[in-house]
Structure formats: structure tokens, C-alpha cells
């Protein structure tokens, strides 16, 4: 067993019932076969708004409005949910910014 750290921006943290206006940092215990998809699914099953806006475990898809960074490397959409996690990894959820 190991632990990973999730860094979550305030707009997503509010979907997880966090009261802070700052970034939320969660530590999650992981098993040998843990993936980003498995830890996001855990959050989605207990938080409906997170499920609607960030990750839908029924289809295994991260929203197009969220980038996922694993240890300072931006993951591409097909690789996000299958990315394996190791003890000490840091997963960062970043909103996609657009505009002109």
C-alpha cells in the first residue's frame, strides 16, 4: 500500500464539500493496481456534482474542462484514467482555460 496526493482547485473542491477557498489537498491510500481512474471513481461515487462536472466513472471519462497532471507531466486524454499510480505520486486537477 502507498499514498498519493491529489491537489484540487477551489471550484472542484466545492463539489467535494470542502469549505476552503484555497486549493484542497487530499491524501489517498492506494493499492498495487491503482490508477487515476480508480481514485477519481472513488470521489465520483460519493459526490454527485464531482461526477457530473469532472469524472463520470460509468464511461471512464474525465471532463474536457479538466486537465490532469501526474508528477508535473500533463496527461493526454486517452492516457488519463489508465495511468498507474505509485507511492508518493502527485495528481493535479487543472481547469482548462479558454478565451480570446
Secondary structure, DSSP 4 states (H G I P E B T S, - for coil): -EEEEEEE-HHHHGGGT---SS-EEEEEEE-TT-BHHHHHHHHHHH-HHHHHHTEETTTTEE-TTEEEEETTEEPPGGGTTT-B--TT-EEEEEEPP---
